[in-house]
Amino acid sequence: MSRIGRAAVMVGQRFEMREYPVPEPAPGTILLRQELAGICGTDLHNWQFQRLQGDILLGHENVGIVEELGEGVETDYLGKPLRVGDRVVFAPGTASGAYGFWSADAVPHFRGGFADYTYLGQPPTCVLRTTLPPEVAVLIEPFTIGVHAAMRARVQFGETVVIQGSGAIGLVTLVCAKVSGAGRLIVVGGPAGRLELAREMGADVVIDIAQVRDPAERTKLVREQTPRGAGADVVFECAGFLPAIPEGLGYLRYSGTFVEMGQFVDVGSLDLNPNQLLMRKNLRLEAIWGSTYEHFVRGLPVLEKNEFPFARMISHVLPLERVADGFDALSGSYRLDGRDAIKIAVKGGA
């Protein structure tokens, strides 16, 4: 008798609980018992703006336990022995399609994280064994976005860096900039609970957008925290809101670097003055698209040192049945069950 597993499927802006037969792993594939899957800003924007067609099983930030190994699977991506019961993380992007962006009803099922199981059947999948606790391991995919951004920005020792946005991407980018040598770190975001954690993770200055509502005033406060008031060396836009882009460009010094990393989903266009905000600043503009296997290989050892309060980033762990509550909170007040929402994870129940 085949096993049955549950999945929380996005149907328009609703989530439906559905049951599917659990696939037996084919040669070269792996079946995971899902532990945690993070709700990413990309998931949120796809839900808000309905950029994916059909009934979709979301969830591409995952950690799970090896339930079964297909024939021929003996090691992880780095050649470490892999056995049933091992905890693993994996890169969602593959040459044959990304986990978390598939039709839920397409066979084989369970190619997204908001479910009891995850079937790693998209070749080639970068699977990495880890001993991290699940509430830290689940952060590997967003952490690699920070790794990618810091590498592209070429953060130099002692530079002044601004991070726009204090959600998960902003917080991991803060850590990646810090370990890359940034000397002064400024975070512009909110709400207060996220900014408190940003301080614990190394921010020297935090600016609460709920307290300082005027972009011009925020720009003034940021520039006052930079050497000679000239502006930041590097600005990372992690907020994912279009108005943050011209505001962040205003934080930047002449010949500084601006890194766009908050627009993974098409949420529209904006007007800006290229002469004033781009040309006259003589800036370097970078825009990153996801992460590669290299960023997972580079990022995991840093995450495994666990030198920062990463686990505190997971403010809420919800059962599958409450996934909609997580999306609603991240789309509105950033509050859930009486606490500020930082990173919300969904727990599989297999």
N, C-alpha and C positions, 0 to 999 in steps of 0.2 A: 504494500500500500504506500503510495507516494505521500511525502510530507506536504503540508500546506503552510504557507507563511502569509503574513499580512503586509500591506503596503498602504501608505497614505498618499493618495494620488491627487494631483492638482487637476481639477476639472473647471476651467475658467478661473474664477476667484473663489471656488469652493475646494475643499479637500474631502475626498471620499475614502473610507476604509474599504479596501478590497482584499480578496484572498486569491492567491495563485499557487499552483504546484511548484515546489522547490526543485530546480533542475539538478540532476546528477552531473557532477563535473566531467566534462569531456577531457580528453588528453590535452595537457598543456594549460588547463584552467584551474581555478580555485573557487571554492564556495566558502564564504565567510559568514559567521554568525555576527550580525551587526551589533556593535556596542553603542557607539555614539555617532551621530552625524550633525554637523553644525549647520545652522541656517545662515547662508552667505548673503551678502548684499546683492549678489547677482541673482540668487534665488528670489529675493525680495523684489527686485526690479522686474524680473520676468513675471512674477505674480501680479505686481501693480500694473505693468504696462502690457501684459499678455503678449509677449514677443515670441512665445513658443506655441506652435499649433498642436491641437489634439490634447489627449489626456496624458499628462507627463508625470513620471516618477522623478521628482527632484532629489537633490542631496549629493554633493560632490566633495564634501569635507568629511572624511570617514576614517574610523578605526574599527577593526573587528578581530575576531578570533577565527583562526583557520578551523573550519568544520570538516572539510574534506579536500584532499588534493587530487587533481586529475593525474592520470598516468603521465609519467615523465617529469613532473614537477618535484624537484628535490631541493632547490635553493631559491633564495630571493634574488633581487636584481644585482646585489653585490657579491653573490656567491656564498652567502651564509646559509647553513643548513636550515631547511624549513620543514616543520612537522605539524601535525594536527595539534591544536591547543596553543600554538604560537599567536601572539598578538602582532598584527601587521597594519601598516598604513600603505597607501598607494597613490600614485599620481593619477588624477581623474582623466587627463587628456591622453589620448592614444591616436595612432595614425588611422584607426578604424572607427573612431567615434568616441565621444567623451561620456563618462559615467555621469548620471544626474541630468541628462538632457534627452532621454529616450522615451518613446511611447511606452506607457506602463503595460499595455496589453500585448506588446510585441514579444514573441518568444525568441530566446529564453528570457524569462522575467527577471526582476530584481537587479536591474542595472542602474539603480539609484539608491541613495542612502537612507531615505525615509521609509524604512522597511525592516522586517525581521532578519532578512538575509541580504547579502550582496554577492552577486555572481560575477567573478572576474573572468569574463570570457572574451574581452576585446583585446586582440593581439596588436602590438605587444604592450603589456601592462607592467609598469614599474612598481613592483611590490617590495617593501622594505620591512624586515623584522625589527621590532623595537621592544624594549622593556619599560618604556614610559608608562605611567598610569594613563588610562583612557582619557581623562579630562585634560591632559596635556597633549597626548598623541593626536587627538582630534584637531589640534591647531596646526598640524604640519602644513596643510594646503595653504591657508592664509599666511602662515609664516614664510612660505616660499615666495609669496608675492612681495613681502618685505625684503627678502633676500635679493630677488630680481631687481627691485627698485633701488636698493642701496648700491648694488653693483653697477647699474646703469648710471646712477647719479655720480659715481666715482667720489663718494664722500671722502674728504681729506681730514687728516688729523687736526682737531681744534676748530673745525668749521661750526658756524651757527646754522642750525637746521630748524625749519618750521614744519610741523605736521598739521595739516588741516583735517580734522575729523578724529574723534576719539573712540570710534568703534574698534572692532577687532583688527581691521587692516591698519588703521592708524596706530594702534598700540603695538602691533608686531613690527611695523615700520619704525616706530620709535626705538624699539630694542635693536633692530638691525642697524640703524644709523648710529646708535650708541656704541655697539661693539665694533663698528667700522671706524670709529675714531672721532665722531662729532664731539665738539667741546661744549656747546650750549644748545639745549633742546627746548623748543617752544611748541606747545600743543594748543591749538585753537579748536574748541569743540564743546561737547556737553553730552548728557546732563552731568550734574555734580559728581555722581558716583563713578562715572567713567573717568572724570578728570582727577579724582582722588587716586584711582588706580594708576593713571598716567604718571602721577608724581612718584608713586611707589616703584614704577618701572623705569624711572630715570629722568622724567621731565623736570627741567629747571624752572620753567614758567608755564602756567596754564591760564588760558583766557576763556571764560565761560560765555558762549554766544547768547545764553539766556540773560546774562547780566549786562553784557556789552552788545547791544543790538545793532548799533550803527556800524556798518562795514568800514567807514572812514575812521571811526574811533578805534576799531580793532586794528586797523592798519597802523595808526599812530602808535598804539601800545606795542605792537610787534616791533616796529622799527626802533622804538626807544630801547629795546632789549638787544639790539645788534651793535657791533662795534661802530662808534662814531655816528650811529643812527643811519648808516648807509643802506641797511637792508640785509636780509638773510643771504647766506651763500647758496643754500639749497632749500627749496620748498617742495614738499610732497603733498599733492592734492588727493586725499583719501576719503573725503566726505561723500563724493558721489552726487553732489548737487551742483547744477550748472552755474549758479551765481558765485560759487566758491572759486571758480577758475579765474575770472578777472580780479577778484579780491586777492587771491594768492599771488598772482603776477605782480600786484602792487606791493607785496611784502619783499620782493626780491631786489637785491642789489644789482648794480651794473655788472654785466658779465657773469651773473649767477646762473643757476640751473633750476629749471622748473620741471617736475616729474608728474605727469598726469597718470593716475592709477585708480580713479574712482568711477570710470565710465565704461564698464564692461557690457552694459546693456544700452541700446539706443533709447535715450530719454528725451531726445529733441536737440535743438540747436540754440545758440546764443549769439548775441551781437557783441563784438569787442573791437576796439580800435587797434589795429595791428601796428600802426606807427608808434603810438604811445606805449602800448603794453608789451610789444615784441621788439620791434626794430630799435627803438631808442634805448632799450635796456641791453642790447647786444647779448641777449641771453642764449643759453643752450636749452632747447626744449626736447624732453624725452617723453615717450608714452609707451608704457609696457602693456603687453598682451599676455596675461596668464603667466605661467612658469613652465620650465622644462624639467626633464629628469635631472639635469645638472643641478638645478636649484634645490631639488629634493635631496640629492646626495650631499650637497654643501650644507643645506639647512638642518638636516636631521641631527648631526653631531652637536651642533650649537644648541638646538632645542633639548637634546638629551642631557646636556649639562644642567639644565633646569635651574639656572642661576637667578631667574627672575620669577615673580609670582604669577606664572602662566596660568596655573589652575584657577586662580581667582578671576580670570577672564570669563570662565564659564559661570555666568550668574544664575542660569536656570537649566535644569535638565528635565525635559518634558516627555511623557509617554507619547507614543505615536498618535493616540487619539486627540492629543492637545496641540498638534502641530499648527493648526489654524490660530490658536492663541498666541503662539510665538510670532507668527507673521503679523498679526494685528498689532502686537506690542511694538515691533520694530518699524511698523508703518505709521505709528501714531505717537504715543506719549513716551515711548521707551521705558515704560513701567509695566511690570507684571508681578502679580501676587505680592504687591506692596514693596517691591524692590526695583531699583534701576536695572534695566536690561543692558548687559554688555554684550556677551555672546550667549546665544541660546542654542542648546544642543537637544537633539531628539534621540531617545533611547529605544533601541530595538528590544523586542520582547521574546525572541526565540529562546 
